[in-house]
Amino acid sequence: MELTGGFEFDHRGREDIYRYVESNGASGPTEIQRALNMDERAFGHHTALLKRNGVLEEKDGKLRIAFDTGAEEEFEVDDVEFTIRQAREEDLTGLVGAIREAIGSGEYVDAESVADVVDSEGVLLRHNELEARIFFVATVNGEVVGWVHLKNVQLDKLSHTAELTVGVLEEYRGRGIGSHLLERGLEWASKQGLERIYNSVPATNETAIAFLKNRGWGEEARRKDHYKMDGEYVDEVMMATEL
């Protein structure tokens, strides 16, 4: 599976444009051209190829990382209206905050790592020849209240798999938001040709394990004493599902 549509950065100019958007988020073409000090005609040519190959898209006058993710979906449960949609670069701060608040107990190590990496890099989405990283979010009144994250490494031996994390702020749990997010993430993964999705959590995170098992996930493996939490050794439970 190639999430870049088979496109490779066979020209430095195209790679430079992509890297700028990846690092800076959605940006205006003129801003990018000037920042890269690139000839206008060459910039237009390279941008057209990046858009044609599904690597970048232009929306609201700005170039951004392109993913075919489907439309926004709106739901209402217990008088709470929420939207499920692809995350945008401008969601970065709110998303990182939501992940950290949702995992306040420290029992979702993979999600904590995702938040740390995204925050330190300042980059939410990736879609290149090495890695694809995408988030879908649940929002209430425009604020991020939940997420699902998938990461796929573009190596032949792993290209059929992805790692996933999912979570919802405590005050919004019990309304099916997590289930909708998980379903949206797996639906997208299936369309990309992925075959197997993993999610690893400490054995003490019984809520997350039960959530996944209730939705057809199984325990794939267990690494004894993989984590050390508050001075205690805890097993890692690797959950998996096939698409």
TORZA-111544 format. One line per field, with one value per residue (C-alpha): residue number from 1; residue in three letters; chain; x, y, z. Coordinates in steps of 0.1 Angstrom, whole numbers, plus 5000, padded with zeros to 4 digits. Each point is the difference from the previous one (the first is absolute). Layout:
<pakols>
num NUM|... $
residu ALA|... $
chaine A|... $
xx X|... $
yy Y|... $
zz Z|... $
</pakols>
This chain:
<pakols>
num 1|2|3|4|5|6|7|8|9|10|11|12|13|14|15|16|17|18|19|20|21|22|23|24|25|26|27|28|29|30|31|32|33|34|35|36|37|38|39|40|41|42|43|44|45|46|47|48|49|50|51|52|53|54|55|56|57|58|59|60|61|62|63|64|65|66|67|68|69|70|71|72|73|74|75|76|77|78|79|80|81|82|83|84|85|86|87|88|89|90|91|92|93|94|95|96|97|98|99|100|101|102|103|104|105|106|107|108|109|110|111|112|113|114|115|116|117|118|119|120|121|122|123|124|125|126|127|128|129|130|131|132|133|134|135|136|137|138|139|140|141|142|143|144|145|146|147|148|149|150|151|152|153|154|155|156|157|158|159|160|161|162|163|164|165|166|167|168|169|170|171|172|173|174|175|176|177|178|179|180|181|182|183|184|185|186|187|188|189|190|191|192|193|194|195|196|197|198|199|200|201|202|203|204|205|206|207|208|209|210|211|212|213|214|215|216|217|218|219|220|221|222|223|224|225|226|227|228|229|230|231|232|233|234|235|236|237|238|239|240|241|242|243 $
residu MET|GLU|LEU|THR|GLY|GLY|PHE|GLU|PHE|ASP|HIS|ARG|GLY|ARG|GLU|ASP|ILE|TYR|ARG|TYR|VAL|GLU|SER|ASN|GLY|ALA|SER|GLY|PRO|THR|GLU|ILE|GLN|ARG|ALA|LEU|ASN|MET|ASP|GLU|ARG|ALA|PHE|GLY|HIS|HIS|THR|ALA|LEU|LEU|LYS|ARG|ASN|GLY|VAL|LEU|GLU|GLU|LYS|ASP|GLY|LYS|LEU|ARG|ILE|ALA|PHE|ASP|THR|GLY|ALA|GLU|GLU|GLU|PHE|GLU|VAL|ASP|ASP|VAL|GLU|PHE|THR|ILE|ARG|GLN|ALA|ARG|GLU|GLU|ASP|LEU|THR|GLY|LEU|VAL|GLY|ALA|ILE|ARG|GLU|ALA|ILE|GLY|SER|GLY|GLU|TYR|VAL|ASP|ALA|GLU|SER|VAL|ALA|ASP|VAL|VAL|ASP|SER|GLU|GLY|VAL|LEU|LEU|ARG|HIS|ASN|GLU|LEU|GLU|ALA|ARG|ILE|PHE|PHE|VAL|ALA|THR|VAL|ASN|GLY|GLU|VAL|VAL|GLY|TRP|VAL|HIS|LEU|LYS|ASN|VAL|GLN|LEU|ASP|LYS|LEU|SER|HIS|THR|ALA|GLU|LEU|THR|VAL|GLY|VAL|LEU|GLU|GLU|TYR|ARG|GLY|ARG|GLY|ILE|GLY|SER|HIS|LEU|LEU|GLU|ARG|GLY|LEU|GLU|TRP|ALA|SER|LYS|GLN|GLY|LEU|GLU|ARG|ILE|TYR|ASN|SER|VAL|PRO|ALA|THR|ASN|GLU|THR|ALA|ILE|ALA|PHE|LEU|LYS|ASN|ARG|GLY|TRP|GLY|GLU|GLU|ALA|ARG|ARG|LYS|ASP|HIS|TYR|LYS|MET|ASP|GLY|GLU|TYR|VAL|ASP|GLU|VAL|MET|MET|ALA|THR|GLU|LEU $
chaine A|A|A|A|A|A|A|A|A|A|A|A|A|A|A|A|A|A|A|A|A|A|A|A|A|A|A|A|A|A|A|A|A|A|A|A|A|A|A|A|A|A|A|A|A|A|A|A|A|A|A|A|A|A|A|A|A|A|A|A|A|A|A|A|A|A|A|A|A|A|A|A|A|A|A|A|A|A|A|A|A|A|A|A|A|A|A|A|A|A|A|A|A|A|A|A|A|A|A|A|A|A|A|A|A|A|A|A|A|A|A|A|A|A|A|A|A|A|A|A|A|A|A|A|A|A|A|A|A|A|A|A|A|A|A|A|A|A|A|A|A|A|A|A|A|A|A|A|A|A|A|A|A|A|A|A|A|A|A|A|A|A|A|A|A|A|A|A|A|A|A|A|A|A|A|A|A|A|A|A|A|A|A|A|A|A|A|A|A|A|A|A|A|A|A|A|A|A|A|A|A|A|A|A|A|A|A|A|A|A|A|A|A|A|A|A|A|A|A|A|A|A|A|A|A|A|A|A|A|A|A|A|A|A|A|A|A|A|A|A|A|A|A $
xx 5000|5013|4981|5018|4984|5034|5015|5037|5019|5021|5006|5015|4975|4970|5015|5007|4964|4986|5024|4991|4962|5007|5020|4979|4965|4976|5017|4993|5018|5016|5013|5016|5015|5016|5013|5016|5012|4987|4993|4963|4997|5019|4980|4967|5013|5011|4968|4979|5017|4997|4963|4995|5017|4978|5028|4988|4967|4989|4971|4989|5030|5026|5020|4997|5008|4975|4980|4968|4981|4964|4975|4994|4973|4977|4984|4978|4999|4985|4996|5037|5007|5034|5018|5024|5025|5036|5023|5015|5034|4982|4987|5035|4999|4965|5006|5032|4982|4971|5023|5019|4968|4984|5030|5005|5003|5031|4987|5000|5037|4997|4976|5023|5029|4979|4992|5037|5012|4973|5006|5038|4999|4972|4987|4966|4998|5025|4996|5032|5021|5011|4969|4963|4986|4964|4975|4962|4985|4967|4991|4973|4994|5033|5020|5018|4986|5013|5023|5011|5035|5015|5037|5012|5037|5008|5022|4991|4999|4977|4980|4969|4999|4994|5001|4969|4991|4966|4985|4973|5000|4984|4970|4990|5003|4970|4985|5015|5026|5029|4981|4994|5036|5013|4976|5010|5037|4996|4978|5028|5026|4981|4996|5038|5005|5012|4994|5009|4998|5018|4994|5023|4991|5012|4981|4988|4979|4971|4975|5019|5004|4963|4991|5019|4990|4963|5006|5016|5037|5020|5032|5028|5029|5012|5034|5007|5011|5004|4990|5011|4973|5002|5028|4980|5006|4969|4995|4993|4969|5001|4965|4993|4972|4999|4983 $
yy 5000|5035|5028|5025|4985|4986|5035|5004|5032|4996|5037|5022|5028|4978|4987|5035|5011|4969|5003|5037|4992|4970|5022|5031|4988|5014|5028|5024|4992|5034|4997|4966|5012|5030|4980|4975|5027|4979|5012|5006|4977|4972|5003|4998|4969|4982|5009|4987|4967|4997|5007|4976|4972|5006|5012|5035|5017|5036|5011|5035|5014|4980|4969|4972|4963|4980|4970|4985|4998|5005|5026|5014|4980|5016|4981|5009|4978|5010|5036|5002|5008|4989|4998|4974|5012|4999|5020|5031|5016|5028|4973|4992|5018|4990|4964|4997|5015|4976|4970|5010|5008|4967|4979|5019|4967|4991|4966|5006|5001|4999|5029|5020|4993|5012|5033|5005|4994|5022|5028|4999|4998|5026|4978|4983|4982|4981|4985|4992|4971|4989|5005|5008|5015|5011|5010|5002|5021|5004|5036|5017|5036|5000|4986|4967|4975|4967|4986|4969|4999|4976|4997|4979|4995|4997|4969|4970|4976|5023|5019|4978|5011|5031|5010|5017|5020|5012|5020|5024|5026|4985|5024|4988|4963|4977|5016|4978|5026|4976|4973|5025|5011|4964|4991|5030|4992|4964|5009|5023|4973|4974|5024|5004|4963|4994|4965|5001|5027|4999|5019|4993|5009|4992|4970|5024|5019|4977|5025|5003|4962|4994|5028|4983|4964|5011|5012|4968|5006|4971|4998|4994|4998|5010|5012|4993|5030|5022|5032|5013|5022|5016|4975|4970|4978|4996|4978|5015|4986|5002|5000|4995|4998|4988|5020 $
zz 5000|4991|5017|4978|4969|4989|4999|5009|5005|4969|4999|5027|4992|5007|5031|5013|4994|5018|5029|5005|5001|5023|5024|4999|4995|4974|4982|4971|4968|4998|5035|4992|4967|5016|5030|4977|4976|4971|4965|4995|4970|5016|5032|4980|4982|5032|5018|4972|5002|5037|4998|4971|5019|5031|5022|5005|4995|4997|5022|5010|4981|5019|4993|5026|5004|4979|5013|4985|5033|4992|5012|5035|5019|5026|5029|5030|5032|5033|4988|4991|4964|4987|4967|4987|4974|4989|5022|4985|5008|5018|5024|5013|5033|5009|4990|5020|5030|4996|4999|5031|5019|4989|5011|5033|5019|4979|4991|4962|4992|4962|4999|5024|4976|4970|5018|5009|4964|4984|5025|4996|4962|4996|4972|5002|4966|4980|4965|4984|4987|5035|5022|5001|5031|5002|5027|5001|5027|5018|5007|5020|4993|4980|5030|4997|5025|4985|4974|4981|4986|4975|4990|4971|4992|4963|5002|4979|5029|5021|4973|5007|5037|5020|5037|5014|5031|5009|5029|5013|5027|5032|5001|4965|5004|4999|4970|4973|4989|5004|4980|4972|5000|4999|4972|4979|5005|4990|4971|4987|5006|4981|4970|5000|4997|5035|5014|5037|5026|5034|5033|5030|5036|5035|5015|5028|4974|5003|4986|4967|4997|5006|4975|4973|5008|4999|4965|4987|5008|5014|5021|4976|5024|5035|5010|5036|5022|4969|5019|5033|5015|5034|5009|4989|4970|4977|4970|4965|4984|4962|4986|4963|4974|4964|4973 $
</pakols>
